[in-house]
């Protein structure tokens, strides 16, 4: 029995158990409500394109004889997902002719992007890549990546806007289950459709069939309705271009950066999961170094660990409702620190299969809980007036901590060994806990899911001022440089300049004076 089939069985079993448990356990009952079920359907459509682009595509290219160096271009396909906050303001607020008036802002954009994504996936499958002839294939891959990232902008905003307070955490977890369902369909499912060892339909047909994964989101969107989108452009026809751009592009940044504790919050988002990210980056090298057999690692990580991750994600929702958001963040952070202690014990014990299983299961359960809690927290930080833009920005910013700040992990491991390295990851998680304590003690983290208050309309109507606008622009430029540094392998001085630009822009945006109001 293949690993993919075992993973599928585990996934279906966990979801089945969750449904059965929801009928008898009150803490799981919100999973059966309409809105979390719709979030699950949205997740399926959100989850399939990235797997189709990265994992399945690289497998396909290797099968047709494309060399490994050329396949490396797939790294660039992740860039639209990283930079999606740049065009999120347009998706957030730009009305579409006919579609917005008929279906609402979120569903109008969703249906448009899904129609284009369906076409691009079919064209990608039909482009027939060959050694020395990848031009058309690469073009359609980039188009698909851009459309998929744009679909994520819409789906994330729509998910946040359809969920009620008491089902928010369950809806977030259900969305993750859906995302993994899309991953499984686009990964093992597409390969099974295409392979001669499966149905033997060929890659073009297999990709085309996988493109129908857009349907669950369409069904969910038609079922649940337009959501709580806040239309701040009812009188957009009377706005001057500068006023429109201020409302669509500047105000989402201004609304967040002028909140009490905004920079403490951004610091916390940046470092909360650094210790966990450092550990995940170096787990595979440690397993190889310790001499574990390949099959031992596959069974421990891809089977035991996969099941534990799904269970942990499911536990995250009742975890939040039981503890409240502040305590859930604190305890999930401490649990992730504890899971790294298990790897310290593994490193000290040596090549022991069941100790490896225990460490990986512990890490994946705590990571699953932490993922649900943290994603719910980021969702709650997003103002309902600027949902798409702010969530895209926050999720991209959180990615800095997972990538750039986890970069020195290999250097630390080489210098102090595996036991010391895992101890270092525990210490690396402490700043996040300190920032959380500061936020909580100052009242910037509340126990409810939604962390935002009503938008101060009077403040947003005040002139922004040239200094603050320059600050917002510098924040965006600096963040783009930081996010592109690793995937594009830019020089270190580019990173240093980007960080300096980001910090300077943040200070200008925070402290810059607004322009004087017109008389």
N, C-alpha and C positions, 0 to 999 in steps of 0.2 A: 504494500500500500504506500503510495507516494506521500511525501511530506505535505504537499498542497492539499491532497484529499483529507489527510488527518486534520490539518488546520481548518478546512471547511467544516468537517464534522464537529470539531470542538466549537467553532463559532456558532453553528446552528444549534448545538446542544445548549450553549450558554444563553443564547437568545430565547430558546424554547423554555429553559428553566426560568428565565426572567419573566416571561409572559405568564407561566404557571404561578410563579411566586407573587406576581402582581395581583392575582385574584384573592390571595389570602394574607399578604403582608401589606399593611397600610402604607409603609414607607416606599414601597415599589409601585403602588397603585397609579400614581400620576403617569407612569410609562404607557398606560392604556388610554390616556386621554387623546383627543383628536390632535391637539397642537403638537405634542411630542411625537406622535405617529407621523405627522406631516414633516417634522424636523428630520425624522428617520428617512423619509422618502427624498427630501432635499439632499441629505447626506450621500445617498447612493449616486445621484447625478453629479454631486460635487467631487466624489472620490474617484470616479473612473478615469478622467482624462490624464491626470498626472502619472498614474501607474502605467497607462497605455503609452505615455510619452517616454518615461524613464526606464522602468523595468522591462516591459514587454517589447518596446522598440529596440532596446539594446540587444535583447535576446534574438530578435528577428534579424538585425543587422549582422550579428555574429554568425547566424545560420547561413546567410547568403554570402559570407566571405569578406565582409568589411573589416579592415584591420582595427585593432584596439585603439590606436591613436586617433583615428578618424571618428570612431564611436564616441570619443571624449567630447565631441561637440554637444552631446546631450546635456552637459553641465550648463550650457547657456540657456537651455529651455527652462531652467528654474528661475531665471532672472525676472520674467514677468510676475511671478508669484511674489518675489521679494519687493518689487517696485510698484505693485498694484495701487498703492496709496496715491501715486501721482495722478492717475486718471479717475480715482474713486470719486472726487467731487462732481465730475460730470455724470457718473452713474447715479450718484446720490440725488442730484437735484435737476438735471436736465430732462425736461419732459419730452416724450417721443410723440410725434404726430400719430393720431388715431389710437395707438397702443396704450398710451397713458390714460387717455380719456375713457377708453373701453375697459381696461383691466386694472388700472391703477399704476403708480410709478414703479413699484417693485416687480409686479408681474409683467408689466409691459417690457421692461428691460430684460427680465428673465426669458420670456418667450422669444424676443429678438435674438439674444445671444445664443440661446439653445438651438434655434434654427440655423444660425451661422456655424455653430460648433458641430452640429450634425453633418453639415456639408463638408466642413474641413476634415473631420475624422474619416469620412468616406474617401475624400480626395487623398488624404495621407495614406490610407490603405491601398489605394489604387495607383500610387506613384511609383511602385516597382523599383525600389533602390537596388543598385548594382555597384560593384567596385568601380570607382572613377566616374560614376554618374549619380551623384546624390543631390544635385542642385534643386530639382523640383521637390524631392522628398524633404529636404531641409527647409524650404520655404513653407511647405504645408505644416511641418512640425512646429515652426515658429508661430505661424498663424493660429494653430490649435492651442499652443501654450498661452498666447495672448488672450484668446477667447475663453479658455478655461480659467485663467486668473480673473478675468472680468466676471465670469459666472460666479466665482467664489465671492467677489465683492457683493454681488446682488444677493446671493443665498445667505451669506453671513448677516447682512442687514435685515433681510426678510425674516430669518429665524429669530433674531432679537426682537423684532417688532410684532411677531405673532404670539410669542410666549407670554403667559401671565406670570406674576411673581411666584406663585406657589408651584409652578411647573417648570420654571426657568432652568433649574439644574437638571431635571430629568430630560427636558428638551435638548439641552446641550449635550448630555451623554448620548441620547438617542441619535442625535446628529452625527456623533462620532461612530456609533455602531453602523449607521448608514454609510458613512465615509469608508469604513473598512469593508463593508459589503461591496461597494463600488470597486475598491482595491482588488478584492478577490475575483470579481467578475472580469475586470480588465487585465488581471495578471494571469492566473491559472486558467480562467475561463477562455480568454482570447487565444491563448496558446493551444488549449484543447481543441477549439474550433479549427485552428489553422493547421495543426500538426498532422502528419500522416499517421502518427501513433494515436491520434484522437479521431475527430470527425473528418479530417483531411479536406477541409473546405478551402484552404489557401488563405493567405494573409489579407488579401483585399476583401474577401467576404467576411472573414473573422472580424476585421476592424469595423466593417460596415454594420455587422450585427451588434457589436459592442456599442456602437453609436446610439443604439436605441435605449441606452441607459439614461438618456435625457427624459424618458417618459415618466419615471416615478416623480420627478420634480413637477412636471406639468400636471399630473394627477393631484399631487398634494396642493399645488397652488390653486387649482380650480376648486378643490374641496374646502380650503380654509378661508379663501377670500383675500382682500387686499392688505390686511394687517393695519398697524397703527402708524403708517407713514405720516409724518408731519409736513404738510405742504406749505412751505414758506414762500412760495412763488405764485400765489394766486393772482397777484397783480404784477407779474413779471413783465408783462407787455409795456408797463409804464416805467420800467427801470432803465436807467442809462447803463451802457456796458460796464462802466467802472463799478456801479452799484451792484450789478449782478455778479461780477467777479468777486467783489468783496464778500457778498453773502455766500456764494458757492465755494470759494477757495480759501479766503482769509478767515472768515468767521469760525469754521470748524476748528482751526488751529488756535484762534484767539480764545474761543470759548473754553477750550481745554487748558491752555497755558495760563490763563488768568484765574483758574480755580485755586482755591486755597490748597496748598500742599501739592500743586501740580508737579513740581520738579522732584519732590520726594517720591511721588507716585511713579514717575518715569524711572527714577533710580531703582525703585523696588522691582518694577517690571523688567528692568535690564538684568538684575543680578539674582532674582529669586531662584531660578533653576540652574545657576551656573555650576554648582557642585554636581548636580545630576547630569548635566550636559558633558562635563569633563569626564565623568565616569563612563558614560555611554560611548564617548569617542575612543576610549582606550580599552574597552572590554575585549574586543576581538583580538587586538595585539597581545593582551595578557594571556588569553586562552591559548593562542599559538605558542607563546613563549613558555608556558607551563607544560606543554606537550600533550594536551588533550587531543584525543582522536577526533577527526572531523565529524563522524556520526554522533559522538557524544555531545559535541557542541550543538549540532543541528537539532538533536532531540531535546536537549535542555533549553535552547534558546527559541527555536522555531515552533516547538510543540508545547512543552511545559510553560515556557515564557509567554507564548502567544495567548494561551488560555488564561494565564494569570493577569495579563494586561487587559483582556476583555472583562474579566471579573472585577478587577480594580476600577475600570471605567464605570461599570454599572454601580459599584458601591459609592462612587463619588457623589451622586445626586442625593441619596438619603443622608450621606455624611454631612453635606452642606445644610440640609434641612434640620438635622439633629443638632448641629453645633452652631449654626450661623456662619456668615461669610468670614468674619475676622478669625474666629477660632478654627474654622476649617482650613484657612490659609496657613495658620500657625502650625497646626497639628500635622497637616499633609507635608509641610516643609520639614518638620522634625522627623516624620516617617521616612522621607527620602534621604535624610542624613543617616538615619539608622540603617537603611538598606545598603549604604556604602560601607558601613562597619562590617556587614556580612561579607563583602568582598575582601576586606582586610583579613578576616578570618580565613577565607578561601586562599588568599595569597600566602598566609602563614602555614596553612595545612598542607598545601601542595596539590598534586593531581588526585583529586577525590571526586568521583562523578556525582555522588549524592549531595556533597557540599556545594558543588557547582549548581545543581538543580535548586537547592535551598536558597542560594544567593540570588539566582536569576528570578525565581518565583517571587521572592521578597521584593526585589527591585522592581519587577514589573507590576506587582499589585500596588505598591506605593506610587509608582509612576502613573499608573492608570487613575488612581484616586487624584493625584496631583494634577494630571492633565485636565480632568473634568473640573476640578476646583478652579484652576488657574484660567481656563478658557471661559468659565462662567463669570469669574471676576472681571476679565477683560471685556466681556460682553456687557456686564453691568456698568462698567466705566463709560461706555459709549452713550452719549446723549441721544435721546430719541429724535432730536432735531437734526442730527448729523451722523446718523448711525453708520452708514457705509464708510464715510471718510475716516471717522475716528477709530472704528474697529480695524480697518485696513492699516492705519498708521500704527496703532498699538500692537497689532500682531507682527508687523514688520519690525517694530522696535524691539519686541521680545525676541525676535530672531537674531538680533545682534548678540544678545547674551548667549544664545545657544551655539552660535558659530564663531564669531570673533573672540569672545572671552573664553571659549573652550579650547582655542588654538594652542596655548602653551602647555596643554596636558601632556603631550609627548615629551617635551623637554623636562618637565617635573618628574615623569616616570623614569627617564634615563638617569637623572641625577640622584634620586633617593630610593629607587626600587619600588616594587609593587605594593608592599605593605605600607611604606611611607606615602606612596602616591594616593592610596585610598584614604589614608588619614588626612592628607592634604585636601581631598575633595570634601571631606566633612567640614574642615576649617573654612573652605571656600564658600560654604553655604551660610556661614554665620552672618556676614554682612547683610544678606537678604532678610534674615530673622531680625536683625537690629533695626533695619529700615521699617519692617512690618510693625515692630513694637512702637517705633516713633510715630508712624502713621496712625496706629490704633490709639495711642495715648493722646494724640492731638485731635482725634475725632475724624480723621480723614478716611478711615476704613470703618464702615458701618456694618451691622450684623445682617441687614437686608441684602438681597441679591443686587438690586439696582443701587449703584453708588452715586448716582447723579441726582441733582435737584432740577427744578424747572429752569429753563434758560432765561437769563436776565435780558429781556427784550430791550430795555432802555440802554443797557450797556452795549449791546450789539449794534444799536442804531447810532452810537457815537462815532465820529470820524476816527479812522484807525490811526492815521499818522504815518508819514513816510518812514520814520525810524523803525516803527513796529513792522511795517510791511517788509522792509529790508531784512529785519530779523527773521520773519517767517520764511522768506526766500532762502536765507543762509541756512536755516534749520533744515530745510528740504535738501539743499545742495550737499550739506555735510552728511546728512543721513544716507543719501544716495551713494556718496563716496565710501562710507563705512560699509554699507551693505554689498557693494560691488567689489570691495578690496579682495575678499577671499575667492569668490568664484572666478573672477577674471585674473587672479594672481597679480594684482597691481603692486607696485613698489611700496616699501614701507613708508617712504616720505609722503606718498599720496594718502596713506592712512592717517599719518600725523596731521597733515593739512586738513583732511576731512573732519577729524575730531576737533581741531581748533576752530574751523568754520562753524561746526555745529554748536559748540559751546558759545562762541561769540554771538551767533544768531539767536540762541536761546536767551541770552542776557538782554539783547536788544528787544526781543519780543516781549520779554517779561517786564523790563524796566523802562522801555521807551515810552515817551509821552504821546498821548493821543493828540491828533490835530485839533486846533480850536474849532468849536462848533460855529457854523455859519450864523451870522447875525440875523 
